Protein backbone atom coordinates (compact mmCIF):
# COMPACT_ATOMS: atom_id res chain seq x y z
CA UNK A 1 0.00 0.00 0.00
CA UNK A 2 1.65 3.31 -1.06
CA UNK A 3 1.99 6.02 1.56
CA UNK A 4 -0.06 9.15 0.98
CA UNK A 5 1.93 12.39 0.55
CA UNK A 6 2.04 14.87 3.42
CA UNK A 7 -0.26 17.82 2.67
CA UNK A 8 1.50 21.16 2.06
CA UNK A 9 -0.04 22.70 5.19
CA UNK A 10 1.39 20.01 7.53
CA UNK A 11 4.80 20.24 9.22
CA UNK A 12 7.35 17.60 8.28
CA UNK A 13 10.68 16.32 9.55
CA UNK A 14 13.15 14.35 7.45
CA UNK A 15 15.83 12.37 9.27
CA UNK A 16 18.29 10.55 7.03
CA UNK A 17 21.95 9.88 6.42
CA UNK A 18 23.78 11.50 3.54
CA UNK A 19 24.17 8.07 2.02
CA UNK A 20 20.40 7.51 2.10
CA UNK A 21 19.28 10.90 0.75
CA UNK A 22 22.37 11.53 -1.34
CA UNK A 23 23.71 14.53 -3.17
CA UNK A 24 21.12 16.58 -5.00
CA UNK A 25 18.16 15.85 -2.70
CA UNK A 26 15.60 18.63 -3.06
CA UNK A 27 12.25 19.15 -1.38
CA UNK A 28 11.09 22.74 -1.93
CA UNK A 29 8.78 22.53 1.11
CA UNK A 30 11.69 22.11 3.54
CA UNK A 31 13.03 25.45 4.79
CA UNK A 32 15.49 24.47 7.55
CA UNK A 33 18.53 22.20 7.54
CA UNK A 34 20.48 20.89 10.53
CA UNK A 35 23.82 19.28 9.70
CA UNK A 36 24.93 17.10 12.60
CA UNK A 37 27.93 14.91 13.12
CA UNK A 38 28.96 12.77 16.09
CA UNK A 39 32.01 14.04 17.96
CA UNK A 40 34.21 12.76 20.76
CA UNK A 41 34.93 15.16 23.63
CA UNK A 42 36.88 14.50 26.81
CA UNK A 43 36.32 17.97 28.37
CA UNK A 44 33.29 19.59 29.98
CA UNK A 45 31.09 22.50 28.94
CA UNK A 46 30.50 25.34 31.40
Biopython code that builds the backbone (N, CA, C, O; Angstrom):
import numpy as np
from Bio.PDB.StructureBuilder import StructureBuilder

atoms = [
    (1, "UNK", "N", (0.852, -1.172, 0.000)),
    (1, "UNK", "CA", (0.000, 0.000, 0.000)),
    (1, "UNK", "C", (0.901, 1.240, 0.000)),
    (1, "UNK", "O", (1.691, 1.409, 0.929)),
    (2, "UNK", "N", (0.808, 2.118, -1.020)),
    (2, "UNK", "CA", (1.654, 3.314, -1.059)),
    (2, "UNK", "C", (1.249, 4.308, 0.024)),
    (2, "UNK", "O", (0.076, 4.430, 0.377)),
    (3, "UNK", "N", (2.254, 5.015, 0.538)),
    (3, "UNK", "CA", (1.990, 6.019, 1.561)),
    (3, "UNK", "C", (1.452, 7.283, 0.896)),
    (3, "UNK", "O", (1.907, 7.670, -0.181)),
    (4, "UNK", "N", (0.491, 7.915, 1.540)),
    (4, "UNK", "CA", (-0.056, 9.151, 0.977)),
    (4, "UNK", "C", (0.916, 10.299, 1.261)),
    (4, "UNK", "O", (1.569, 10.310, 2.304)),
    (5, "UNK", "N", (1.018, 11.259, 0.345)),
    (5, "UNK", "CA", (1.925, 12.387, 0.553)),
    (5, "UNK", "C", (1.448, 13.270, 1.706)),
    (5, "UNK", "O", (0.256, 13.324, 2.009)),
    (6, "UNK", "N", (2.382, 13.952, 2.336)),
    (6, "UNK", "CA", (2.044, 14.871, 3.418)),
    (6, "UNK", "C", (1.481, 16.143, 2.790)),
    (6, "UNK", "O", (2.105, 16.717, 1.897)),
    (7, "UNK", "N", (0.312, 16.589, 3.243)),
    (7, "UNK", "CA", (-0.258, 17.822, 2.670)),
    (7, "UNK", "C", (0.677, 19.016, 2.889)),
    (7, "UNK", "O", (1.438, 19.041, 3.856)),
    (8, "UNK", "N", (0.620, 19.995, 1.996)),
    (8, "UNK", "CA", (1.504, 21.158, 2.064)),
    (8, "UNK", "C", (1.335, 21.962, 3.342)),
    (8, "UNK", "O", (2.271, 22.647, 3.753)),
    (9, "UNK", "N", (0.172, 21.904, 3.989)),
    (9, "UNK", "CA", (-0.043, 22.704, 5.192)),
    (9, "UNK", "C", (0.380, 21.976, 6.474)),
    (9, "UNK", "O", (0.188, 22.511, 7.566)),
    (10, "UNK", "N", (0.944, 20.785, 6.369)),
    (10, "UNK", "CA", (1.395, 20.008, 7.526)),
    (10, "UNK", "C", (2.906, 20.146, 7.689)),
    (10, "UNK", "O", (3.644, 20.199, 6.705)),
    (11, "UNK", "N", (3.362, 20.205, 8.954)),
    (11, "UNK", "CA", (4.799, 20.237, 9.215)),
    (11, "UNK", "C", (5.397, 18.866, 8.921)),
    (11, "UNK", "O", (4.716, 17.844, 9.000)),
    (12, "UNK", "N", (6.680, 18.865, 8.581)),
    (12, "UNK", "CA", (7.345, 17.599, 8.277)),
    (12, "UNK", "C", (8.781, 17.631, 8.786)),
    (12, "UNK", "O", (9.396, 18.694, 8.879)),
    (13, "UNK", "N", (9.295, 16.479, 9.106)),
    (13, "UNK", "CA", (10.679, 16.315, 9.547)),
    (13, "UNK", "C", (11.270, 15.170, 8.735)),
    (13, "UNK", "O", (10.663, 14.107, 8.608)),
    (14, "UNK", "N", (12.449, 15.395, 8.193)),
    (14, "UNK", "CA", (13.151, 14.351, 7.448)),
    (14, "UNK", "C", (14.437, 14.046, 8.216)),
    (14, "UNK", "O", (15.253, 14.937, 8.451)),
    (15, "UNK", "N", (14.608, 12.805, 8.597)),
    (15, "UNK", "CA", (15.834, 12.366, 9.268)),
    (15, "UNK", "C", (16.445, 11.269, 8.402)),
    (15, "UNK", "O", (15.835, 10.224, 8.179)),
    (16, "UNK", "N", (17.656, 11.524, 7.920)),
    (16, "UNK", "CA", (18.287, 10.547, 7.031)),
    (16, "UNK", "C", (19.788, 10.756, 7.028)),
    (16, "UNK", "O", (20.276, 11.818, 7.415)),
    (17, "UNK", "N", (20.507, 9.759, 6.598)),
    (17, "UNK", "CA", (21.949, 9.880, 6.418)),
    (17, "UNK", "C", (22.217, 10.443, 5.028)),
    (17, "UNK", "O", (21.368, 10.371, 4.140)),
    (18, "UNK", "N", (23.405, 11.002, 4.854)),
    (18, "UNK", "CA", (23.785, 11.500, 3.539)),
    (18, "UNK", "C", (23.791, 10.395, 2.501)),
    (18, "UNK", "O", (23.478, 10.620, 1.332)),
    (19, "UNK", "N", (24.145, 9.215, 2.937)),
    (19, "UNK", "CA", (24.172, 8.068, 2.025)),
    (19, "UNK", "C", (22.759, 7.713, 1.556)),
    (19, "UNK", "O", (22.561, 7.326, 0.405)),
    (20, "UNK", "N", (21.777, 7.848, 2.457)),
    (20, "UNK", "CA", (20.402, 7.506, 2.102)),
    (20, "UNK", "C", (19.776, 8.564, 1.187)),
    (20, "UNK", "O", (19.196, 8.227, 0.155)),
    (21, "UNK", "N", (19.891, 9.824, 1.559)),
    (21, "UNK", "CA", (19.284, 10.896, 0.747)),
    (21, "UNK", "C", (20.146, 11.200, -0.462)),
    (21, "UNK", "O", (19.643, 11.326, -1.578)),
    (22, "UNK", "N", (21.440, 11.317, -0.240)),
    (22, "UNK", "CA", (22.374, 11.525, -1.337)),
    (22, "UNK", "C", (22.475, 12.964, -1.798)),
    (22, "UNK", "O", (21.674, 13.819, -1.420)),
    (23, "UNK", "N", (23.469, 13.207, -2.616)),
    (23, "UNK", "CA", (23.706, 14.534, -3.169)),
    (23, "UNK", "C", (22.591, 14.888, -4.144)),
    (23, "UNK", "O", (22.156, 14.054, -4.938)),
    (24, "UNK", "N", (22.143, 16.115, -4.074)),
    (24, "UNK", "CA", (21.122, 16.576, -5.003)),
    (24, "UNK", "C", (19.705, 16.411, -4.494)),
    (24, "UNK", "O", (18.763, 16.693, -5.235)),
    (25, "UNK", "N", (19.509, 15.964, -3.251)),
    (25, "UNK", "CA", (18.164, 15.853, -2.699)),
    (25, "UNK", "C", (17.527, 17.227, -2.652)),
    (25, "UNK", "O", (18.168, 18.189, -2.230)),
    (26, "UNK", "N", (16.285, 17.338, -3.074)),
    (26, "UNK", "CA", (15.599, 18.625, -3.064)),
    (26, "UNK", "C", (14.127, 18.408, -2.736)),
    (26, "UNK", "O", (13.433, 17.635, -3.397)),
    (27, "UNK", "N", (13.671, 19.101, -1.711)),
    (27, "UNK", "CA", (12.247, 19.154, -1.384)),
    (27, "UNK", "C", (11.957, 20.619, -1.104)),
    (27, "UNK", "O", (12.320, 21.128, -0.043)),
    (28, "UNK", "N", (11.322, 21.292, -2.016)),
    (28, "UNK", "CA", (11.095, 22.737, -1.929)),
    (28, "UNK", "C", (10.320, 23.128, -0.674)),
    (28, "UNK", "O", (10.398, 24.278, -0.244)),
    (29, "UNK", "N", (9.575, 22.201, -0.079)),
    (29, "UNK", "CA", (8.777, 22.528, 1.106)),
    (29, "UNK", "C", (9.618, 22.624, 2.367)),
    (29, "UNK", "O", (9.181, 23.225, 3.349)),
    (30, "UNK", "N", (10.824, 22.043, 2.365)),
    (30, "UNK", "CA", (11.693, 22.107, 3.536)),
    (30, "UNK", "C", (12.419, 23.447, 3.552)),
    (30, "UNK", "O", (12.983, 23.865, 2.541)),
    (31, "UNK", "N", (12.404, 24.124, 4.713)),
    (31, "UNK", "CA", (13.031, 25.451, 4.787)),
    (31, "UNK", "C", (14.138, 25.546, 5.841)),
    (31, "UNK", "O", (14.705, 26.623, 6.026)),
    (32, "UNK", "N", (14.459, 24.456, 6.533)),
    (32, "UNK", "CA", (15.492, 24.465, 7.553)),
    (32, "UNK", "C", (16.327, 23.198, 7.422)),
    (32, "UNK", "O", (15.804, 22.120, 7.142)),
    (33, "UNK", "N", (17.629, 23.346, 7.628)),
    (33, "UNK", "CA", (18.534, 22.203, 7.535)),
    (33, "UNK", "C", (19.463, 22.198, 8.742)),
    (33, "UNK", "O", (20.110, 23.204, 9.032)),
    (34, "UNK", "N", (19.531, 21.085, 9.438)),
    (34, "UNK", "CA", (20.481, 20.886, 10.526)),
    (34, "UNK", "C", (21.488, 19.852, 10.055)),
    (34, "UNK", "O", (21.119, 18.725, 9.726)),
    (35, "UNK", "N", (22.757, 20.231, 10.022)),
    (35, "UNK", "CA", (23.815, 19.279, 9.702)),
    (35, "UNK", "C", (24.439, 18.860, 11.023)),
    (35, "UNK", "O", (24.955, 19.699, 11.761)),
    (36, "UNK", "N", (24.397, 17.585, 11.322)),
    (36, "UNK", "CA", (24.929, 17.098, 12.596)),
    (36, "UNK", "C", (25.950, 16.011, 12.327)),
    (36, "UNK", "O", (25.891, 15.304, 11.321)),
    (37, "UNK", "N", (26.888, 15.899, 13.254)),
    (37, "UNK", "CA", (27.932, 14.908, 13.123)),
    (37, "UNK", "C", (28.356, 14.477, 14.519)),
    (37, "UNK", "O", (28.533, 15.331, 15.388)),
    (38, "UNK", "N", (28.522, 13.207, 14.758)),
    (38, "UNK", "CA", (28.964, 12.773, 16.087)),
    (38, "UNK", "C", (30.406, 13.237, 16.353)),
    (38, "UNK", "O", (31.247, 13.241, 15.454)),
    (39, "UNK", "N", (30.665, 13.623, 17.594)),
    (39, "UNK", "CA", (32.006, 14.035, 17.964)),
    (39, "UNK", "C", (32.411, 13.315, 19.253)),
    (39, "UNK", "O", (31.570, 12.780, 19.976)),
    (40, "UNK", "N", (33.678, 13.316, 19.511)),
    (40, "UNK", "CA", (34.210, 12.761, 20.756)),
    (40, "UNK", "C", (34.821, 13.913, 21.536)),
    (40, "UNK", "O", (35.616, 14.678, 20.989)),
    (41, "UNK", "N", (34.458, 14.048, 22.814)),
    (41, "UNK", "CA", (34.929, 15.163, 23.627)),
    (41, "UNK", "C", (35.285, 14.636, 25.009)),
    (41, "UNK", "O", (34.479, 13.952, 25.641)),
    (42, "UNK", "N", (36.477, 14.946, 25.477)),
    (42, "UNK", "CA", (36.878, 14.498, 26.806)),
    (42, "UNK", "C", (36.753, 15.602, 27.852)),
    (42, "UNK", "O", (36.943, 15.337, 29.039)),
    (43, "UNK", "N", (36.438, 16.839, 27.444)),
    (43, "UNK", "CA", (36.316, 17.967, 28.370)),
    (43, "UNK", "C", (34.883, 18.131, 28.867)),
    (43, "UNK", "O", (34.036, 17.257, 28.682)),
    (44, "UNK", "N", (34.637, 19.273, 29.500)),
    (44, "UNK", "CA", (33.290, 19.589, 29.980)),
    (44, "UNK", "C", (32.896, 20.969, 29.476)),
    (44, "UNK", "O", (33.756, 21.811, 29.216)),
    (45, "UNK", "N", (31.613, 21.195, 29.340)),
    (45, "UNK", "CA", (31.091, 22.502, 28.944)),
    (45, "UNK", "C", (30.636, 23.237, 30.184)),
    (45, "UNK", "O", (30.033, 22.641, 31.076)),
    (46, "UNK", "N", (30.920, 24.533, 30.249)),
    (46, "UNK", "CA", (30.495, 25.335, 31.397)),
    (46, "UNK", "C", (29.761, 26.561, 30.938)),
    (46, "UNK", "O", (29.323, 27.364, 31.762)),
]
sb = StructureBuilder()
sb.init_structure("model")
sb.init_model(0)
sb.init_chain("A")
sb.init_seg("    ")
for serial, (resi, resn, name, xyz) in enumerate(atoms, 1):
    if name == "N":
        sb.init_residue(resn, " ", resi, " ")
    sb.init_atom(name, np.array(xyz, "f"), 0.0, 1.0, " ", f" {name:<3s}", serial, name[0])
structure = sb.get_structure()
